[in-house]
Amino acid sequence: DLQSDIELISATPEMPVTTMPMRVFTDPPQSSGKRFLCGSLIQANVEIRTMDGTLLYPKEGETAAPISIRIGAGEVFYGLESALQLLSPGDKAALLVPPAFQKRFNPMEPKSETAKLFDSITLPSKQIVLIEVSNLAELEPS
């Protein structure tokens, strides 16, 4: 009979402190239910809007190409990365992301193209944003 105890001494980066929770709304699942794991390379269509509907990404009039995201690599906003781990290939979701979850943690050096893209998106300060994700697909399992 083997037993072990694990104690978390510290974790970095620090988790966001907020009184505004993040919300994830999904359409009925269209997939087998297999969730994305940390380390998986996935592809998704992403739209980011302010709560009044102003399109932040892609720019108005542009069509965004699907984005490749390595789960757990810190390439995208923490709120998006956290939500992706709750989703499966084929799912669609709308995320309400408070300001504390709108930054990237553990920025990678050298930065991937995805990280550069998300660093270039200007978000409104102190406002919740709506992120819609669709056409989720796993390119490479973890």
Secondary structure, DSSP 8 states (H G I E B T S, - for coil): -----------SS-----SS--EEEE-S--S------TT-EEEEEEEEEETT--EEES-TT-----EEEETTSS-S-HHHHHHHTT--TT--EEEEE-GGGSS-SS--SS--HHHHHHHH----TT--EEEEEEEEEEEE--
